[in-house]
Amino acid sequence: MIKLLVLALSGLKLGKLLASGGSMLLSLLAYTLIFGWRYALGFICMLLIHEYGHYRAARNRGMNVGLPTFVPFVGAWIELKDKPLDAETEAYVGMAGPLAGSVAALVCYFAARQLDSSLLLAISYSGFFLNLFNLIPLSPFDGGRITAVLSPRIWFAGVPVLIGLFIYHPSPMLILVAILALPQLRLAWNYDPGHSDNVRYYGVSAATKLNYSVCYLALIAFLAMMALGVHDMLGAARAAHS
């Protein structure tokens, strides 16, 4: 009986691993059909490292978390099976993904400069932009999870950013994000800082709020600078080859 139970649990874990790996391969195939396998593989690696940052941070806080799931042209996410105990934990897990992804993009950038590789430069740009995009202060973005440590009402600052992005580059994904954000914005609108549940969840120290604010703004500034710089470098490289 014990052996059967162990086998069943092993099969369950294997099934989850296969599901995660299968979704990653499906995304790899979809991106390959449009961008080629080299860029597709690099982009998938950027997504994977970003999600691993979330995964590792959640495990560090003792949370039960699932393996990443990939959806072509949408992105990837990990399933938090345990709700964070407080806003600081949520911000900690939310910050870990962009931090890990930014390091990966930076390593790719230095490799691109060292090898004079336009491909690696393009992959690094995707990493910088991906992580910058995820820092929009609106749930369900990582930026929404991080800024919630200050107040959920900050999410309304992300609304004009999302609208501006849609005007600049209309995308079905942005519409999907807006739909997912609506219930969260409703919660933010009804947020009562004096309610006992909110005091317990969002009641973090001023020092903690300051630390996350500084890290969040510094990461945005760094990613924006790198994304713009690499974008200009790619434009110059295309002009030189035309």
C-alpha positions in Angstrom: 0.0 0.0 0.0 2.8 2.4 0.9 4.6 1.6 -2.3 1.4 2.3 -4.3 1.0 5.6 -2.5 4.6 6.6 -3.3 4.2 5.6 -6.9 0.9 7.7 -7.2 2.6 10.7 -5.7 5.6 10.3 -8.0 3.3 10.0 -10.9 1.4 13.2 -9.8 4.7 15.1 -9.6 5.8 13.7 -13.0 2.5 14.8 -14.5 2.9 18.3 -13.2 6.5 18.4 -14.6 5.3 17.2 -17.9 2.4 19.7 -18.0 4.8 22.6 -17.3 7.4 21.3 -19.7 4.7 20.7 -22.4 3.4 24.2 -22.1 7.0 25.6 -22.4 7.6 23.5 -25.5 4.3 24.7 -27.0 5.3 28.3 -26.4 8.8 27.6 -27.9 7.2 26.1 -31.0 4.8 29.1 -31.4 7.6 31.6 -31.0 9.8 29.6 -33.3 7.3 29.8 -36.1 7.4 33.6 -36.1 10.9 34.5 -34.8 13.1 31.5 -35.4 14.2 28.9 -32.9 17.3 30.8 -31.6 15.4 33.9 -30.6 12.5 31.8 -29.3 14.8 29.7 -27.1 16.4 32.9 -25.7 13.0 34.5 -25.0 11.7 31.3 -23.3 14.8 31.3 -21.1 14.1 34.9 -20.1 10.5 34.0 -19.1 11.7 30.9 -17.3 14.4 32.7 -15.2 11.8 35.4 -14.4 9.3 32.8 -13.1 12.1 30.9 -11.3 12.7 34.1 -9.3 9.1 34.1 -8.1 9.2 30.3 -7.5 12.4 30.5 -5.4 11.1 33.5 -3.4 7.8 31.8 -2.6 9.6 28.6 -1.5 11.9 30.7 0.7 8.8 32.0 2.5 7.5 28.5 3.0 4.7 28.8 0.4 3.3 26.0 -1.6 3.9 26.9 -5.3 3.4 25.2 -8.6 5.7 24.9 -11.5 5.5 27.6 -14.2 2.8 27.5 -16.9 3.5 29.0 -20.3 1.0 30.4 -22.7 2.2 31.5 -26.2 2.0 35.3 -26.7 0.7 35.8 -23.2 3.7 34.9 -21.0 4.1 32.6 -18.1 3.1 32.4 -14.4 3.5 30.2 -11.4 0.5 29.2 -9.3 0.7 30.3 -5.7 -1.3 27.6 -3.9 -0.8 29.4 -0.6 -2.0 33.0 -0.2 0.7 35.3 1.1 0.3 36.0 4.8 0.9 39.7 4.4 1.6 42.4 1.9 5.4 42.3 2.5 5.5 38.6 1.6 3.5 39.4 -1.6 5.9 42.2 -2.5 8.9 40.0 -1.8 7.6 37.3 -4.2 6.5 39.9 -6.7 9.9 41.6 -6.7 11.9 38.4 -7.1 10.8 37.7 -10.6 11.8 41.1 -12.2 15.1 41.0 -10.2 16.0 37.6 -11.5 14.9 38.5 -15.0 16.8 41.7 -15.0 20.0 39.9 -14.0 19.5 37.4 -16.8 18.9 40.2 -19.3 22.0 42.0 -18.1 24.2 38.9 -18.5 22.8 38.4 -22.0 23.5 42.0 -22.8 27.2 41.7 -21.7 27.5 38.5 -23.7 26.0 40.3 -26.8 28.6 43.1 -26.5 31.4 40.7 -25.9 30.5 38.5 -28.9 29.1 41.3 -31.0 25.9 39.3 -31.4 22.7 41.1 -32.6 20.7 38.0 -31.7 21.8 38.1 -28.0 21.3 41.9 -28.0 17.7 41.3 -29.2 17.1 38.7 -26.5 18.5 41.0 -23.8 16.1 43.7 -25.0 13.2 41.4 -24.7 14.3 40.6 -21.2 14.7 44.3 -20.2 11.3 45.2 -21.8 9.5 42.1 -20.3 10.6 42.9 -16.8 9.9 46.6 -17.2 6.4 45.9 -18.5 5.7 43.6 -15.5 6.5 46.5 -13.1 3.4 48.5 -14.1 1.8 49.3 -10.8 -1.4 47.4 -11.4 -2.6 44.0 -10.4 -2.1 41.3 -11.8 1.4 42.7 -12.9 4.3 42.1 -10.6 4.3 45.9 -10.0 0.8 45.6 -8.5 2.1 43.0 -6.1 5.0 45.1 -5.1 3.2 48.5 -4.7 0.4 46.8 -2.7 2.9 47.0 0.2 2.2 50.8 0.2 -1.5 50.7 -0.6 -3.8 48.9 -3.2 -5.0 52.4 -4.3 -1.7 52.9 -6.0 -3.0 50.5 -8.6 -5.0 53.3 -10.1 -1.7 54.9 -11.2 -1.2 51.9 -13.5 -4.5 52.6 -15.4 -3.2 55.6 -17.5 0.0 53.6 -18.2 -2.0 50.7 -19.6 -4.3 53.0 -21.6 -1.2 54.8 -23.0 0.4 51.5 -24.0 -2.8 50.4 -25.8 -3.0 53.7 -27.7 0.6 53.4 -28.7 0.4 49.7 -29.6 -3.0 48.1 -29.5 -2.9 44.5 -28.4 -5.4 41.8 -27.4 -3.1 41.0 -24.4 -3.5 44.5 -23.0 -7.3 44.0 -23.3 -7.0 40.7 -21.4 -4.9 42.4 -18.7 -7.5 45.2 -18.4 -10.2 42.6 -17.9 -8.2 40.8 -15.2 -7.4 44.1 -13.5 -11.0 45.3 -13.2 -11.9 43.1 -10.1 -8.6 44.2 -8.4 -9.4 47.9 -9.1 -12.8 47.4 -7.6 -11.2 46.0 -4.4 -8.8 48.9 -4.4 -11.7 51.4 -4.7 -13.4 49.8 -1.7 -10.2 49.5 0.3 -10.7 50.5 3.9 -7.3 51.0 5.6 -8.9 50.9 9.0 -10.5 47.5 8.5 -9.0 44.8 10.8 -8.2 42.4 7.9 -6.5 45.2 6.0 -4.6 46.4 9.0 -3.4 42.8 9.5 -2.4 42.3 5.9 -1.1 45.7 4.9 0.2 46.8 8.3 3.9 46.9 7.5 6.5 49.3 8.9 7.4 52.5 7.3 11.0 51.3 6.8 9.7 48.3 4.9 7.6 50.5 2.7 10.6 52.8 2.0 12.8 49.8 1.2 10.4 48.4 -1.4 9.7 51.8 -2.8 13.4 52.5 -3.4 14.0 49.1 -4.9 11.0 49.3 -7.1 11.8 52.8 -8.5 15.5 52.0 -8.9 14.6 48.8 -10.9 12.2 50.7 -13.1 14.8 53.4 -13.8 17.5 50.8 -14.6 15.2 48.7 -16.9 13.9 51.8 -18.7 17.5 53.0 -19.3 18.7 49.6 -20.5 15.6 49.0 -22.7 15.9 52.4 -24.4 19.7 52.0 -24.9 19.5 48.5 -26.3 16.6 49.6 -28.5 18.7 52.3 -30.0 21.6 49.9 -30.5 19.4 47.5 -32.3 18.2 50.3 -34.6 21.7 51.3 -35.3 22.7 47.7 -36.1 19.7 47.3 -38.5 20.6 50.6 -40.2 24.2 49.5 -40.6 23.2 46.3 -42.3 20.6 47.9 -44.6 
